[in-house]
Amino acid sequence: MKVSKMVLKAMALAVTVSTVTACINDKVIKPKSGEPEVKKVPYDCPGCGMG
């Protein structure tokens, strides 16, 4: 099966562009510093309301 050179070039360009844009949008996740987050506990039990 023969594929024209223009189609091959277009496919190579598409792969290159998608790879470059995927690498540029990479975000580095930084760990949170400081004390751990304290979760608030509801005063009353949501099931029975007796605490």
C-alpha positions in Angstrom: 0.0 0.0 0.0 1.5 3.3 -1.1 0.9 6.5 0.8 1.8 9.8 -0.6 4.6 11.8 0.9 2.3 14.7 1.7 0.1 12.4 3.8 3.1 11.0 5.7 4.4 14.5 6.3 1.0 15.7 7.6 0.8 12.7 10.0 4.3 13.3 11.3 3.5 17.0 11.8 0.3 16.1 13.7 2.2 13.7 16.0 4.9 16.3 16.7 2.5 19.1 17.5 0.4 16.9 19.8 3.5 15.7 21.6 4.9 19.2 22.1 1.6 20.6 23.4 1.2 17.7 25.8 4.7 18.3 27.2 4.2 22.1 27.5 1.0 21.7 29.6 2.6 19.4 32.2 2.0 20.7 35.7 4.2 19.9 38.6 2.2 19.1 41.7 3.9 20.5 44.8 3.3 18.9 48.2 1.4 21.0 50.8 3.6 22.4 53.5 2.6 23.1 57.1 0.2 21.3 59.4 -2.1 18.6 58.1 -5.7 19.7 57.4 -8.1 19.2 60.3 -11.4 17.8 59.3 -14.5 19.3 61.0 -16.7 16.7 62.6 -20.4 17.6 62.8 -21.7 18.2 66.3 -24.8 16.0 65.9 -24.9 12.5 64.4 -26.5 12.9 61.0 -28.2 9.6 61.3 -30.0 9.9 64.7 -29.3 13.5 65.8 -28.1 12.5 69.3 -24.5 13.4 68.9 
